[in-house]
């Protein structure tokens, strides 16, 4: 890797700001839930509605967001999104201090933060190719993903420690500060991006531009296979993730501390997977790395139903299986994810990056609500453990579109996308 790009002060500013933003998001997500449950005494339906308000935005505006991100400067988009998130989150502690905090406020904040997060995430995934040269994209993504996993690992723990000292709404100030710091880091990040030049016929025609992004994903043979694999993979992964808390807390009988420990092991595995991805990419082809990542994740997903089988004989063994399994699962998942994100960014023209990423995210996030419903329906109908086995089998099947992707790349992708870049740590 060239020291002039990823190791540059410019990239470090962006990286640092994104790390703070990720920590803020993790802290804010927990703080929002605790505020609803402990201070506003929200019931189960209200908590579910609050969660839905944060995620449904991808289905509602995900595709149009890709068009708008391609029309405007990506760094400016992230700056405005960070600032709006800061102001929205800041309203929670201010209204709590005045005694005017209500569930309606939390719903509104969740929707506002969710909407601008759609724009931020699409712009963020489309920005790395603008910021660093093509040969440095893989390592840049690996470093960004590694710190994202660190925030997943440490953010909720930090929020929990803070809430032992101050109330949940006050903790939201940390979230707001993190978004503000991200905004300031973005203002100091420099790039050479030019405003996208949409054709006169397409300018102002939202559906036309959305269709262009969807068409690219559908017709680009490599990205089409990635979209198929990720859509199916996320469906079965969501099925398993939906039932794991029930497995751990009810079927096996562990407490919430054990569930948190399992999630922590998962985040630690994510850090390892993100750091391994560039090294694996040096030695293996893109398709091999992605296939190995998916197969590793599917193999360790077996830990969930296996733990249920082991639990009647030894809860210690069941716990060990779950901890090792979650660690290995996320190692494989991040090996795949870092590699596929870098590949997509390399294959896609810069003027289509926003729409391509939005189309992919629409597929990925669109499968989650349906998968959760299917998991609940099957779990109550045939049982939690049989449903988990179905999730495991589906996870193995997701590798099928990836197995021949190297051959497809050689036949269809540009030479610059098919080569293996030199990655120097």
Protein Blocks (a to p, Z undefined) as FASTA:
>chain_A
ZZklmmpmklmmmmmmmmmmmmmmmmmmmmmmmmmmmmnopafklmmmmmmmmmmmmmmm
mmmmmmmmmmpcfklmmmmmmmmmmmmmmmmmmmmmnopacfklmmmmmmmmmmmmmmmm
mmmmmmmmmmpcfklmmmmmmmmmmmmmmmmmmmmmmmmmmmmmmcfklmmmmmmmmmmm
mmmmmmmpccfbdcddddfklgoplklmmmmmmmmmmmmmklmmmmmmmmmmmmmmmmmm
mmmmmmmmmmnopafklmmmmmmmmmmmmmmmmmmmmmmmmmmcfklmmmmmmmmmmmmm
mmmmmmmmmmmmomklmmmmmmmmmmmmmmmmmmmmmmmmmmmmmmpcfklmmmmmmmmm
mmmmmmmmmmmmmmmmmmmmnojklmmmmmmmmmmmmmmmmmmmmmmmmmmmcfklmpcc
dddZZ
